[in-house]
């Protein structure tokens, strides 16, 4: 399965935010999108997900233009994982994950045994079985983020769109989420991820796209795109990329 974006222009009525964006993501690949605040990452995601109408350009899924797709059909190909989510009622973890199956139900449909089984499998995939009966509002931030990823998995979409999935998490929970992202890529999901942390792109990405002022600056393998000069120019800070061994790289700011 292949998601392809070609010469995409995104924005709001009377206001363009991003322009001439082109890239593709296939099953088993992870494209990480980096860029300063206000560079258009969220607007781009909303357009790919169909929340915002594209101003120009083409979005295809295995060659089929998605412009006329109803939201229900789009949800069977693209699943969204937000930065944070607090439901208005104290649903259990199992119930939150089960909401993903609405993409396959009619207007007045109720989840079948198969839907429940798919939700349980997603919960198990994310290592959350012990929390299935817990109230979503009473578990930790890291656990809630894993639940949101489990909900996306239960949607059985081919591509997962994750908006800063480790935002506001402590270091331990960031690591847990990153491990699951790598596992999902190995399972064949296509991943489209935003982050402000180049280190995470080095760890998890097969491709990196650098966005600034609404335009795609560069796209390619992390080692080729995330250079000291390019990151310094994009973020306006001095930094050093260090090789810490075993092929691992970290991005270190220079504060003096």
LUMDRENDO-222971 format. One record per residue (C-alpha): residue number from 1; residue in three letters; z, x, y. Coordinates in Angstrom, 1 decimal, always signed. Each point is the difference from the previous one (the first is absolute). Layout:
# residues N
<site><resi>NUM</resi><resn>ala</resn><up>Z</up><east>X</east><north>Y</north></site>
...
END
This chain:
# residues 256
<site><resi>1</resi><resn>unk</resn><up>+0.0</up><east>+0.0</east><north>+0.0</north></site>
<site><resi>2</resi><resn>unk</resn><up>-0.9</up><east>+1.3</east><north>+3.4</north></site>
<site><resi>3</resi><resn>unk</resn><up>+1.1</up><east>-1.1</east><north>+3.5</north></site>
<site><resi>4</resi><resn>unk</resn><up>-2.4</up><east>+1.2</east><north>+2.7</north></site>
<site><resi>5</resi><resn>unk</resn><up>+0.3</up><east>-0.3</east><north>+3.8</north></site>
<site><resi>6</resi><resn>unk</resn><up>-3.1</up><east>+0.8</east><north>+2.0</north></site>
<site><resi>7</resi><resn>unk</resn><up>-0.2</up><east>+0.3</east><north>+3.8</north></site>
<site><resi>8</resi><resn>unk</resn><up>+2.9</up><east>-2.3</east><north>+0.5</north></site>
<site><resi>9</resi><resn>unk</resn><up>+1.1</up><east>-1.1</east><north>+3.4</north></site>
<site><resi>10</resi><resn>unk</resn><up>+3.4</up><east>-1.7</east><north>+0.2</north></site>
<site><resi>11</resi><resn>unk</resn><up>+2.1</up><east>-1.7</east><north>+2.7</north></site>
<site><resi>12</resi><resn>unk</resn><up>+0.9</up><east>-3.2</east><north>+1.8</north></site>
<site><resi>13</resi><resn>unk</resn><up>-2.0</up><east>-2.4</east><north>+2.2</north></site>
<site><resi>14</resi><resn>unk</resn><up>-1.2</up><east>+2.0</east><north>+3.0</north></site>
<site><resi>15</resi><resn>unk</resn><up>+1.6</up><east>+3.2</east><north>-1.3</north></site>
<site><resi>16</resi><resn>unk</resn><up>-1.3</up><east>+2.6</east><north>-2.4</north></site>
<site><resi>17</resi><resn>unk</resn><up>+2.7</up><east>+2.2</east><north>-1.7</north></site>
<site><resi>18</resi><resn>unk</resn><up>-2.0</up><east>+2.1</east><north>-2.6</north></site>
<site><resi>19</resi><resn>unk</resn><up>-3.7</up><east>+0.7</east><north>-0.2</north></site>
<site><resi>20</resi><resn>unk</resn><up>-2.5</up><east>+1.5</east><north>-2.4</north></site>
<site><resi>21</resi><resn>unk</resn><up>+2.4</up><east>+0.3</east><north>-2.9</north></site>
<site><resi>22</resi><resn>unk</resn><up>-1.6</up><east>+0.9</east><north>-3.4</north></site>
<site><resi>23</resi><resn>unk</resn><up>+1.7</up><east>+1.0</east><north>-3.2</north></site>
<site><resi>24</resi><resn>unk</resn><up>+0.3</up><east>-1.1</east><north>-3.7</north></site>
<site><resi>25</resi><resn>unk</resn><up>+2.7</up><east>-0.2</east><north>-2.6</north></site>
<site><resi>26</resi><resn>unk</resn><up>-0.5</up><east>-0.4</east><north>-3.7</north></site>
<site><resi>27</resi><resn>unk</resn><up>+2.3</up><east>-0.9</east><north>-2.8</north></site>
<site><resi>28</resi><resn>unk</resn><up>+2.4</up><east>+2.8</east><north>-0.8</north></site>
<site><resi>29</resi><resn>unk</resn><up>-0.3</up><east>+1.5</east><north>+3.5</north></site>
<site><resi>30</resi><resn>unk</resn><up>+2.5</up><east>+0.0</east><north>+2.8</north></site>
<site><resi>31</resi><resn>unk</resn><up>-1.2</up><east>+0.2</east><north>+3.6</north></site>
<site><resi>32</resi><resn>unk</resn><up>+2.7</up><east>+0.8</east><north>+2.5</north></site>
<site><resi>33</resi><resn>unk</resn><up>-0.6</up><east>-0.9</east><north>+3.6</north></site>
<site><resi>34</resi><resn>unk</resn><up>+1.8</up><east>+2.1</east><north>+2.7</north></site>
<site><resi>35</resi><resn>unk</resn><up>+0.0</up><east>-0.3</east><north>+3.7</north></site>
<site><resi>36</resi><resn>unk</resn><up>+2.3</up><east>-0.4</east><north>+3.1</north></site>
<site><resi>37</resi><resn>unk</resn><up>+1.6</up><east>-3.3</east><north>+0.9</north></site>
<site><resi>38</resi><resn>unk</resn><up>-2.7</up><east>-2.2</east><north>+1.7</north></site>
<site><resi>39</resi><resn>unk</resn><up>-2.9</up><east>+1.7</east><north>-1.8</north></site>
<site><resi>40</resi><resn>unk</resn><up>-1.0</up><east>-3.2</east><north>-1.7</north></site>
<site><resi>41</resi><resn>unk</resn><up>+1.3</up><east>+0.4</east><north>-3.6</north></site>
<site><resi>42</resi><resn>unk</resn><up>+1.7</up><east>-3.5</east><north>-0.1</north></site>
<site><resi>43</resi><resn>unk</resn><up>-3.0</up><east>-1.7</east><north>+1.6</north></site>
<site><resi>44</resi><resn>unk</resn><up>-2.3</up><east>+1.6</east><north>-2.5</north></site>
<site><resi>45</resi><resn>unk</resn><up>+2.2</up><east>-1.2</east><north>-2.9</north></site>
<site><resi>46</resi><resn>unk</resn><up>+0.1</up><east>-3.5</east><north>+1.4</north></site>
<site><resi>47</resi><resn>unk</resn><up>-3.8</up><east>+0.0</east><north>+0.1</north></site>
<site><resi>48</resi><resn>unk</resn><up>-0.4</up><east>+1.3</east><north>-3.5</north></site>
<site><resi>49</resi><resn>unk</resn><up>+2.4</up><east>-2.6</east><north>-1.2</north></site>
<site><resi>50</resi><resn>unk</resn><up>-1.9</up><east>-2.8</east><north>+1.8</north></site>
<site><resi>51</resi><resn>unk</resn><up>+2.9</up><east>-0.9</east><north>+2.3</north></site>
<site><resi>52</resi><resn>unk</resn><up>-2.2</up><east>+1.1</east><north>+3.0</north></site>
<site><resi>53</resi><resn>unk</resn><up>-3.7</up><east>-0.7</east><north>+0.1</north></site>
<site><resi>54</resi><resn>unk</resn><up>-2.1</up><east>+3.1</east><north>+0.2</north></site>
<site><resi>55</resi><resn>unk</resn><up>-1.9</up><east>+0.5</east><north>+3.3</north></site>
<site><resi>56</resi><resn>unk</resn><up>-2.8</up><east>+1.9</east><north>-1.7</north></site>
<site><resi>57</resi><resn>unk</resn><up>-0.7</up><east>+1.9</east><north>-3.2</north></site>
<site><resi>58</resi><resn>unk</resn><up>+0.2</up><east>-0.7</east><north>-3.7</north></site>
<site><resi>59</resi><resn>unk</resn><up>+2.8</up><east>-0.2</east><north>-2.6</north></site>
<site><resi>60</resi><resn>unk</resn><up>-1.2</up><east>-0.2</east><north>-3.6</north></site>
<site><resi>61</resi><resn>unk</resn><up>+1.7</up><east>-0.2</east><north>-3.4</north></site>
<site><resi>62</resi><resn>unk</resn><up>-2.2</up><east>+1.5</east><north>-2.6</north></site>
<site><resi>63</resi><resn>unk</resn><up>-3.0</up><east>-0.6</east><north>+2.3</north></site>
<site><resi>64</resi><resn>unk</resn><up>+0.9</up><east>-3.7</east><north>+0.8</north></site>
<site><resi>65</resi><resn>unk</resn><up>+0.6</up><east>-0.7</east><north>+3.7</north></site>
<site><resi>66</resi><resn>unk</resn><up>+3.5</up><east>-1.5</east><north>+0.4</north></site>
<site><resi>67</resi><resn>unk</resn><up>-0.8</up><east>-1.7</east><north>+3.4</north></site>
<site><resi>68</resi><resn>unk</resn><up>-0.3</up><east>-3.5</east><north>-1.4</north></site>
<site><resi>69</resi><resn>unk</resn><up>+2.7</up><east>+0.3</east><north>-2.6</north></site>
<site><resi>70</resi><resn>unk</resn><up>+2.9</up><east>-2.5</east><north>+0.2</north></site>
<site><resi>71</resi><resn>unk</resn><up>+3.4</up><east>+1.5</east><north>+0.3</north></site>
<site><resi>72</resi><resn>unk</resn><up>+0.9</up><east>-1.0</east><north>-3.6</north></site>
<site><resi>73</resi><resn>unk</resn><up>-2.9</up><east>+2.0</east><north>-1.4</north></site>
<site><resi>74</resi><resn>unk</resn><up>+0.7</up><east>+3.0</east><north>+2.2</north></site>
<site><resi>75</resi><resn>unk</resn><up>+3.6</up><east>-0.1</east><north>-1.3</north></site>
<site><resi>76</resi><resn>unk</resn><up>-1.2</up><east>+0.6</east><north>-3.5</north></site>
<site><resi>77</resi><resn>unk</resn><up>-1.5</up><east>+3.3</east><north>+1.0</north></site>
<site><resi>78</resi><resn>unk</resn><up>+2.4</up><east>+1.2</east><north>+2.8</north></site>
<site><resi>79</resi><resn>unk</resn><up>+3.8</up><east>-0.1</east><north>-0.1</north></site>
<site><resi>80</resi><resn>unk</resn><up>+2.0</up><east>+0.9</east><north>+3.1</north></site>
<site><resi>81</resi><resn>unk</resn><up>+3.4</up><east>+1.8</east><north>+0.1</north></site>
<site><resi>82</resi><resn>unk</resn><up>+1.6</up><east>-0.3</east><north>+3.4</north></site>
<site><resi>83</resi><resn>unk</resn><up>+2.5</up><east>+2.5</east><north>+1.5</north></site>
<site><resi>84</resi><resn>unk</resn><up>+2.9</up><east>-2.5</east><north>-0.4</north></site>
<site><resi>85</resi><resn>unk</resn><up>+0.5</up><east>-3.6</east><north>-0.9</north></site>
<site><resi>86</resi><resn>unk</resn><up>+3.0</up><east>-2.4</east><north>+0.1</north></site>
<site><resi>87</resi><resn>unk</resn><up>-0.6</up><east>-3.5</east><north>-1.4</north></site>
<site><resi>88</resi><resn>unk</resn><up>+1.7</up><east>-2.9</east><north>+1.8</north></site>
<site><resi>89</resi><resn>unk</resn><up>+1.8</up><east>-1.0</east><north>-3.2</north></site>
<site><resi>90</resi><resn>unk</resn><up>+2.0</up><east>+2.2</east><north>-2.5</north></site>
<site><resi>91</resi><resn>unk</resn><up>-2.7</up><east>+0.1</east><north>-2.7</north></site>
<site><resi>92</resi><resn>unk</resn><up>+0.6</up><east>+2.1</east><north>-3.1</north></site>
<site><resi>93</resi><resn>unk</resn><up>-2.1</up><east>+3.0</east><north>-0.7</north></site>
<site><resi>94</resi><resn>unk</resn><up>-1.8</up><east>-1.9</east><north>-2.7</north></site>
<site><resi>95</resi><resn>unk</resn><up>-0.9</up><east>-2.8</east><north>+2.3</north></site>
<site><resi>96</resi><resn>unk</resn><up>-1.3</up><east>+2.4</east><north>+2.7</north></site>
<site><resi>97</resi><resn>unk</resn><up>-2.3</up><east>+1.7</east><north>-2.4</north></site>
<site><resi>98</resi><resn>unk</resn><up>-1.1</up><east>-3.3</east><north>-1.5</north></site>
<site><resi>99</resi><resn>unk</resn><up>-1.3</up><east>-1.1</east><north>+3.5</north></site>
<site><resi>100</resi><resn>unk</resn><up>-2.9</up><east>+2.4</east><north>-0.6</north></site>
<site><resi>101</resi><resn>unk</resn><up>-1.5</up><east>-2.5</east><north>-2.5</north></site>
<site><resi>102</resi><resn>unk</resn><up>-0.8</up><east>-2.5</east><north>+2.7</north></site>
<site><resi>103</resi><resn>unk</resn><up>-3.4</up><east>+1.7</east><north>+0.4</north></site>
<site><resi>104</resi><resn>unk</resn><up>-0.9</up><east>-1.5</east><north>-3.4</north></site>
<site><resi>105</resi><resn>unk</resn><up>+1.6</up><east>-3.5</east><north>+0.4</north></site>
<site><resi>106</resi><resn>unk</resn><up>-1.5</up><east>-3.2</east><north>+1.4</north></site>
<site><resi>107</resi><resn>unk</resn><up>+1.5</up><east>-1.7</east><north>+3.0</north></site>
<site><resi>108</resi><resn>unk</resn><up>+2.6</up><east>-1.8</east><north>-2.0</north></site>
<site><resi>109</resi><resn>unk</resn><up>+0.1</up><east>+2.3</east><north>-3.0</north></site>
<site><resi>110</resi><resn>unk</resn><up>+3.2</up><east>+1.5</east><north>-1.5</north></site>
<site><resi>111</resi><resn>unk</resn><up>+0.3</up><east>+3.4</east><north>-1.7</north></site>
<site><resi>112</resi><resn>unk</resn><up>-0.8</up><east>-0.1</east><north>-3.7</north></site>
<site><resi>113</resi><resn>unk</resn><up>+1.7</up><east>+1.9</east><north>-2.8</north></site>
<site><resi>114</resi><resn>unk</resn><up>-2.8</up><east>+2.6</east><north>+0.4</north></site>
<site><resi>115</resi><resn>unk</resn><up>+0.7</up><east>+0.3</east><north>+3.7</north></site>
<site><resi>116</resi><resn>unk</resn><up>+3.7</up><east>+0.6</east><north>-0.8</north></site>
<site><resi>117</resi><resn>unk</resn><up>-0.9</up><east>+2.6</east><north>-2.7</north></site>
<site><resi>118</resi><resn>unk</resn><up>-2.2</up><east>+1.8</east><north>+2.5</north></site>
<site><resi>119</resi><resn>unk</resn><up>+2.8</up><east>+0.1</east><north>+2.6</north></site>
<site><resi>120</resi><resn>unk</resn><up>+2.4</up><east>+1.3</east><north>-2.6</north></site>
<site><resi>121</resi><resn>unk</resn><up>-2.4</up><east>+2.7</east><north>-1.0</north></site>
<site><resi>122</resi><resn>unk</resn><up>-0.4</up><east>+1.1</east><north>+3.6</north></site>
<site><resi>123</resi><resn>unk</resn><up>+3.8</up><east>+0.1</east><north>+0.4</north></site>
<site><resi>124</resi><resn>unk</resn><up>+0.2</up><east>+2.2</east><north>-3.1</north></site>
<site><resi>125</resi><resn>unk</resn><up>-2.8</up><east>+2.3</east><north>+1.2</north></site>
<site><resi>126</resi><resn>unk</resn><up>+2.0</up><east>+0.7</east><north>+3.2</north></site>
<site><resi>127</resi><resn>unk</resn><up>+3.2</up><east>+0.6</east><north>-1.9</north></site>
<site><resi>128</resi><resn>unk</resn><up>+1.7</up><east>-3.1</east><north>+1.4</north></site>
<site><resi>129</resi><resn>unk</resn><up>+0.9</up><east>-2.0</east><north>-3.1</north></site>
<site><resi>130</resi><resn>unk</resn><up>+3.8</up><east>+0.5</east><north>+0.6</north></site>
<site><resi>131</resi><resn>unk</resn><up>-0.4</up><east>-1.6</east><north>+3.4</north></site>
<site><resi>132</resi><resn>unk</resn><up>-2.3</up><east>-2.9</east><north>-0.9</north></site>
<site><resi>133</resi><resn>unk</resn><up>+2.8</up><east>-2.6</east><north>+0.4</north></site>
<site><resi>134</resi><resn>unk</resn><up>+1.5</up><east>+1.6</east><north>+3.2</north></site>
<site><resi>135</resi><resn>unk</resn><up>-0.4</up><east>-1.5</east><north>+3.4</north></site>
<site><resi>136</resi><resn>unk</resn><up>-2.8</up><east>+1.8</east><north>+1.8</north></site>
<site><resi>137</resi><resn>unk</resn><up>+2.0</up><east>-0.1</east><north>+3.3</north></site>
<site><resi>138</resi><resn>unk</resn><up>+3.0</up><east>+1.8</east><north>-1.6</north></site>
<site><resi>139</resi><resn>unk</resn><up>-1.7</up><east>+3.1</east><north>-1.5</north></site>
<site><resi>140</resi><resn>unk</resn><up>-0.7</up><east>+3.3</east><north>+1.8</north></site>
<site><resi>141</resi><resn>unk</resn><up>-2.9</up><east>+0.7</east><north>+2.2</north></site>
<site><resi>142</resi><resn>unk</resn><up>-1.6</up><east>+2.3</east><north>-2.5</north></site>
<site><resi>143</resi><resn>unk</resn><up>+0.3</up><east>-2.6</east><north>-2.7</north></site>
<site><resi>144</resi><resn>unk</resn><up>-1.5</up><east>-2.6</east><north>+2.2</north></site>
<site><resi>145</resi><resn>unk</resn><up>-3.0</up><east>+2.2</east><north>+0.6</north></site>
<site><resi>146</resi><resn>unk</resn><up>-0.5</up><east>+0.4</east><north>-3.7</north></site>
<site><resi>147</resi><resn>unk</resn><up>+0.2</up><east>-3.8</east><north>-0.4</north></site>
<site><resi>148</resi><resn>unk</resn><up>-2.8</up><east>-0.4</east><north>+2.6</north></site>
<site><resi>149</resi><resn>unk</resn><up>-2.1</up><east>+2.5</east><north>-2.0</north></site>
<site><resi>150</resi><resn>unk</resn><up>+0.8</up><east>-1.9</east><north>-3.2</north></site>
<site><resi>151</resi><resn>unk</resn><up>-1.1</up><east>-3.2</east><north>+1.7</north></site>
<site><resi>152</resi><resn>unk</resn><up>-3.3</up><east>+1.6</east><north>+0.9</north></site>
<site><resi>153</resi><resn>unk</resn><up>-0.4</up><east>+1.2</east><north>-3.6</north></site>
<site><resi>154</resi><resn>unk</resn><up>+0.7</up><east>-3.6</east><north>-1.3</north></site>
<site><resi>155</resi><resn>unk</resn><up>-2.9</up><east>-1.1</east><north>+2.3</north></site>
<site><resi>156</resi><resn>unk</resn><up>-2.3</up><east>+1.9</east><north>-2.4</north></site>
<site><resi>157</resi><resn>unk</resn><up>-2.2</up><east>+1.1</east><north>+2.9</north></site>
<site><resi>158</resi><resn>unk</resn><up>-2.1</up><east>+3.1</east><north>-0.5</north></site>
<site><resi>159</resi><resn>unk</resn><up>+1.1</up><east>+1.6</east><north>+3.3</north></site>
<site><resi>160</resi><resn>unk</resn><up>+3.5</up><east>+0.3</east><north>+1.5</north></site>
<site><resi>161</resi><resn>unk</resn><up>+0.2</up><east>+0.3</east><north>+3.8</north></site>
<site><resi>162</resi><resn>unk</resn><up>+3.3</up><east>+1.6</east><north>+1.0</north></site>
<site><resi>163</resi><resn>unk</resn><up>+1.1</up><east>+0.2</east><north>+3.6</north></site>
<site><resi>164</resi><resn>unk</resn><up>+2.5</up><east>+2.9</east><north>+0.4</north></site>
<site><resi>165</resi><resn>unk</resn><up>+1.7</up><east>-0.7</east><north>-3.3</north></site>
<site><resi>166</resi><resn>unk</resn><up>+2.8</up><east>+2.5</east><north>+0.5</north></site>
<site><resi>167</resi><resn>unk</resn><up>+0.8</up><east>-0.9</east><north>+3.6</north></site>
<site><resi>168</resi><resn>unk</resn><up>+3.7</up><east>-0.3</east><north>+0.6</north></site>
<site><resi>169</resi><resn>unk</resn><up>+1.0</up><east>+1.2</east><north>-3.5</north></site>
<site><resi>170</resi><resn>unk</resn><up>+2.4</up><east>+2.8</east><north>-0.7</north></site>
<site><resi>171</resi><resn>unk</resn><up>-1.3</up><east>+3.1</east><north>-1.7</north></site>
<site><resi>172</resi><resn>unk</resn><up>+0.9</up><east>-1.1</east><north>-3.5</north></site>
<site><resi>173</resi><resn>unk</resn><up>-1.7</up><east>-3.3</east><north>+0.3</north></site>
<site><resi>174</resi><resn>unk</resn><up>-3.1</up><east>+1.6</east><north>+1.6</north></site>
<site><resi>175</resi><resn>unk</resn><up>-0.3</up><east>+2.1</east><north>-3.1</north></site>
<site><resi>176</resi><resn>unk</resn><up>+0.3</up><east>-3.0</east><north>-2.3</north></site>
<site><resi>177</resi><resn>unk</resn><up>-2.7</up><east>-1.9</east><north>+1.9</north></site>
<site><resi>178</resi><resn>unk</resn><up>-2.3</up><east>+3.1</east><north>+0.0</north></site>
<site><resi>179</resi><resn>unk</resn><up>+0.4</up><east>+0.4</east><north>-3.8</north></site>
<site><resi>180</resi><resn>unk</resn><up>-1.0</up><east>-3.6</east><north>-0.5</north></site>
<site><resi>181</resi><resn>unk</resn><up>-3.1</up><east>+0.4</east><north>+2.3</north></site>
<site><resi>182</resi><resn>unk</resn><up>-1.1</up><east>+2.9</east><north>-2.2</north></site>
<site><resi>183</resi><resn>unk</resn><up>+0.6</up><east>-2.0</east><north>-3.2</north></site>
<site><resi>184</resi><resn>unk</resn><up>-2.0</up><east>-2.9</east><north>+1.3</north></site>
<site><resi>185</resi><resn>unk</resn><up>-2.9</up><east>+2.3</east><north>+0.9</north></site>
<site><resi>186</resi><resn>unk</resn><up>+0.1</up><east>+1.3</east><north>-3.6</north></site>
<site><resi>187</resi><resn>unk</resn><up>-0.1</up><east>-3.5</east><north>-1.3</north></site>
<site><resi>188</resi><resn>unk</resn><up>-3.3</up><east>-0.5</east><north>+1.8</north></site>
<site><resi>189</resi><resn>unk</resn><up>+0.9</up><east>-1.8</east><north>+3.2</north></site>
<site><resi>190</resi><resn>unk</resn><up>-1.9</up><east>+0.9</east><north>+3.2</north></site>
<site><resi>191</resi><resn>unk</resn><up>+2.5</up><east>+0.7</east><north>+2.8</north></site>
<site><resi>192</resi><resn>unk</resn><up>-0.4</up><east>-0.2</east><north>+3.7</north></site>
<site><resi>193</resi><resn>unk</resn><up>+3.2</up><east>+1.3</east><north>+1.7</north></site>
<site><resi>194</resi><resn>unk</resn><up>+1.1</up><east>+0.8</east><north>+3.6</north></site>
<site><resi>195</resi><resn>unk</resn><up>+2.6</up><east>+2.6</east><north>+0.7</north></site>
<site><resi>196</resi><resn>unk</resn><up>+1.3</up><east>+2.1</east><north>+2.9</north></site>
<site><resi>197</resi><resn>unk</resn><up>+1.0</up><east>+2.8</east><north>-2.4</north></site>
<site><resi>198</resi><resn>unk</resn><up>-2.7</up><east>+2.6</east><north>-1.0</north></site>
<site><resi>199</resi><resn>unk</resn><up>+2.3</up><east>+1.2</east><north>-2.8</north></site>
<site><resi>200</resi><resn>unk</resn><up>-0.4</up><east>-3.3</east><north>-1.8</north></site>
<site><resi>201</resi><resn>unk</resn><up>-3.8</up><east>+0.2</east><north>+0.2</north></site>
<site><resi>202</resi><resn>unk</resn><up>+0.1</up><east>+3.5</east><north>-1.5</north></site>
<site><resi>203</resi><resn>unk</resn><up>+2.1</up><east>-1.4</east><north>-2.9</north></site>
<site><resi>204</resi><resn>unk</resn><up>-1.9</up><east>-3.2</east><north>-0.8</north></site>
<site><resi>205</resi><resn>unk</resn><up>-3.4</up><east>-0.3</east><north>+1.7</north></site>
<site><resi>206</resi><resn>unk</resn><up>-3.4</up><east>+0.7</east><north>-1.6</north></site>
<site><resi>207</resi><resn>unk</resn><up>-1.5</up><east>-0.5</east><north>+3.5</north></site>
<site><resi>208</resi><resn>unk</resn><up>+1.3</up><east>+0.0</east><north>+3.5</north></site>
<site><resi>209</resi><resn>unk</resn><up>-1.4</up><east>-1.7</east><north>+3.1</north></site>
<site><resi>210</resi><resn>unk</resn><up>+1.2</up><east>+1.2</east><north>+3.4</north></site>
<site><resi>211</resi><resn>unk</resn><up>-0.3</up><east>-2.7</east><north>+2.7</north></site>
<site><resi>212</resi><resn>unk</resn><up>+0.5</up><east>+0.5</east><north>+3.8</north></site>
<site><resi>213</resi><resn>unk</resn><up>-0.8</up><east>-2.1</east><north>+3.0</north></site>
<site><resi>214</resi><resn>unk</resn><up>-1.6</up><east>-2.6</east><north>-2.3</north></site>
<site><resi>215</resi><resn>unk</resn><up>-2.5</up><east>+2.4</east><north>-1.6</north></site>
<site><resi>216</resi><resn>unk</resn><up>-0.1</up><east>+1.8</east><north>-3.3</north></site>
<site><resi>217</resi><resn>unk</resn><up>+0.4</up><east>+3.7</east><north>+0.7</north></site>
<site><resi>218</resi><resn>unk</resn><up>-0.4</up><east>+1.4</east><north>-3.5</north></site>
<site><resi>219</resi><resn>unk</resn><up>+0.1</up><east>-1.2</east><north>-3.6</north></site>
<site><resi>220</resi><resn>unk</resn><up>+0.2</up><east>+2.1</east><north>-3.2</north></site>
<site><resi>221</resi><resn>unk</resn><up>+2.4</up><east>+1.7</east><north>-2.3</north></site>
<site><resi>222</resi><resn>unk</resn><up>+3.5</up><east>+0.5</east><north>+1.5</north></site>
<site><resi>223</resi><resn>unk</resn><up>-0.2</up><east>+3.8</east><north>+0.0</north></site>
<site><resi>224</resi><resn>unk</resn><up>-3.3</up><east>-0.1</east><north>+1.9</north></site>
<site><resi>225</resi><resn>unk</resn><up>+1.0</up><east>-2.7</east><north>+2.6</north></site>
<site><resi>226</resi><resn>unk</resn><up>+3.6</up><east>+0.7</east><north>+0.6</north></site>
<site><resi>227</resi><resn>unk</resn><up>-0.3</up><east>+3.4</east><north>+1.7</north></site>
<site><resi>228</resi><resn>unk</resn><up>+2.5</up><east>+1.4</east><north>+2.5</north></site>
<site><resi>229</resi><resn>unk</resn><up>-2.6</up><east>-0.1</east><north>+2.8</north></site>
<site><resi>230</resi><resn>unk</resn><up>-1.2</up><east>-3.6</east><north>-0.7</north></site>
<site><resi>231</resi><resn>unk</resn><up>+3.6</up><east>-1.4</east><north>-0.3</north></site>
<site><resi>232</resi><resn>unk</resn><up>+1.1</up><east>+1.8</east><north>+3.1</north></site>
<site><resi>233</resi><resn>unk</resn><up>-2.9</up><east>-1.5</east><north>+2.0</north></site>
<site><resi>234</resi><resn>unk</resn><up>+0.6</up><east>-3.5</east><north>-1.4</north></site>
<site><resi>235</resi><resn>unk</resn><up>+3.7</up><east>-0.2</east><north>+0.5</north></site>
<site><resi>236</resi><resn>unk</resn><up>+0.4</up><east>+2.4</east><north>+2.9</north></site>
<site><resi>237</resi><resn>unk</resn><up>+2.6</up><east>+2.2</east><north>-1.6</north></site>
<site><resi>238</resi><resn>unk</resn><up>+0.2</up><east>+3.6</east><north>-1.3</north></site>
<site><resi>239</resi><resn>unk</resn><up>+0.5</up><east>+0.2</east><north>-3.8</north></site>
<site><resi>240</resi><resn>unk</resn><up>-0.4</up><east>+2.2</east><north>-3.0</north></site>
<site><resi>241</resi><resn>unk</resn><up>-1.2</up><east>-1.0</east><north>-3.5</north></site>
<site><resi>242</resi><resn>unk</resn><up>+1.9</up><east>+2.0</east><north>-2.6</north></site>
<site><resi>243</resi><resn>unk</resn><up>-0.9</up><east>+0.4</east><north>-3.7</north></site>
<site><resi>244</resi><resn>unk</resn><up>+3.3</up><east>-0.3</east><north>-1.9</north></site>
<site><resi>245</resi><resn>unk</resn><up>-1.4</up><east>+0.9</east><north>-3.4</north></site>
<site><resi>246</resi><resn>unk</resn><up>-1.5</up><east>-1.9</east><north>-2.9</north></site>
<site><resi>247</resi><resn>unk</resn><up>-2.8</up><east>-1.2</east><north>+2.3</north></site>
<site><resi>248</resi><resn>unk</resn><up>+2.5</up><east>-2.0</east><north>+2.2</north></site>
<site><resi>249</resi><resn>unk</resn><up>-0.4</up><east>+0.0</east><north>+3.8</north></site>
<site><resi>250</resi><resn>unk</resn><up>+2.3</up><east>-1.1</east><north>+2.7</north></site>
<site><resi>251</resi><resn>unk</resn><up>-0.6</up><east>-0.6</east><north>+3.7</north></site>
<site><resi>252</resi><resn>unk</resn><up>+2.7</up><east>+1.6</east><north>+2.2</north></site>
<site><resi>253</resi><resn>unk</resn><up>+0.3</up><east>-0.6</east><north>+3.8</north></site>
<site><resi>254</resi><resn>unk</resn><up>+0.5</up><east>+3.0</east><north>+2.2</north></site>
<site><resi>255</resi><resn>unk</resn><up>+2.7</up><east>-1.0</east><north>+2.5</north></site>
<site><resi>256</resi><resn>unk</resn><up>+0.2</up><east>+3.1</east><north>+2.2</north></site>
END
